[in-house]
C-alpha cells in the first residue's frame, strides 16, 4: 500500500490575505496524480493527499489573473503545510 502525505495548502494574495475559492491543482509530478482542481474554502485552505514523489502545486484566483506555485514532497507520511502566494502573471 502506498503511503500518502496530507499537505495542507493555504492560498494568500500578496498582502497575506486568504484567497477564498482559489483553484489548487497539481501542475506536474514524479508520480501519477489525477487531474483535478480543488477549491479553497472561505479560509483560503485546502488539503491534498499525495503519494510518494515530488510535485509542483499551482493555484489561481477565480478569474485566473493571479497565479502561484510551490514544490511539495509527497509520500513522507508526515503531514505538512505550505503557503502559495498569488501574484500577477
C-alpha positions in Angstrom: 0.0 0.0 0.0 1.3 3.4 -1.0 1.8 5.8 1.9 0.2 9.2 1.3 1.1 12.6 2.7 -1.5 15.1 3.7 -0.4 18.6 2.5 -2.4 21.5 3.9 -2.3 24.3 1.4 -3.0 28.0 2.3 -3.5 30.3 -0.7 -2.9 34.0 0.0 -2.6 37.2 -2.0 0.5 39.5 -1.9 -0.8 41.2 1.2 -1.1 37.8 3.0 -4.9 37.8 2.9 -6.5 34.4 2.5 -8.0 33.8 -1.0 -11.4 32.0 -0.9 -12.4 29.9 -3.8 -8.9 29.7 -5.3 -8.3 26.8 -7.6 -5.5 24.5 -6.5 -4.0 21.7 -8.7 -1.0 19.5 -9.3 0.8 21.0 -12.3 3.2 18.1 -12.6 5.0 15.5 -10.5 7.2 12.4 -10.5 4.2 10.2 -9.6 0.7 9.8 -11.1 -2.0 12.1 -9.7 -5.5 12.7 -11.0 -6.0 15.9 -13.0 -8.4 17.5 -10.6 -8.8 21.1 -9.4 -9.5 21.7 -5.7 -11.2 24.8 -4.4 -10.2 26.5 -1.2 -12.7 27.3 1.5 -13.5 30.7 2.9 -10.3 30.5 4.9 -8.2 30.0 1.7 -7.2 26.5 2.7 -7.5 23.0 1.2 -5.8 19.7 1.9 -4.4 17.2 -0.7 -3.2 13.7 -0.1 -0.2 13.0 -2.3 1.7 9.7 -3.0 5.5 9.5 -2.8 7.2 11.8 -5.2 7.9 15.5 -5.9 5.1 17.7 -7.1 4.6 21.2 -8.3 1.4 22.6 -6.8 -0.2 25.5 -8.6 -3.1 27.9 -7.6 -5.1 30.6 -9.4 -7.7 33.1 -8.2 -11.3 32.8 -9.5 -10.7 34.8 -12.7 -7.2 33.3 -13.3 -5.5 36.7 -13.3 -3.1 35.8 -10.4 -1.1 32.6 -10.1 1.3 31.0 -7.7 3.1 27.6 -7.3 5.3 25.7 -4.9 7.2 22.4 -4.9 6.0 19.8 -2.4 7.3 16.3 -1.5 4.6 13.6 -1.1 4.6 10.2 0.5 6.7 11.1 3.6 3.8 10.1 5.8 4.2 13.3 8.0 1.6 16.0 7.3 3.0 19.3 6.0 1.7 22.8 5.5 2.6 25.2 2.7 1.5 28.6 1.6 1.1 29.7 -2.0 1.2 33.4 -2.7 -0.8 34.5 -5.8 0.9 37.2 -7.9 0.1 38.9 -11.2 1.1 36.8 -14.2 
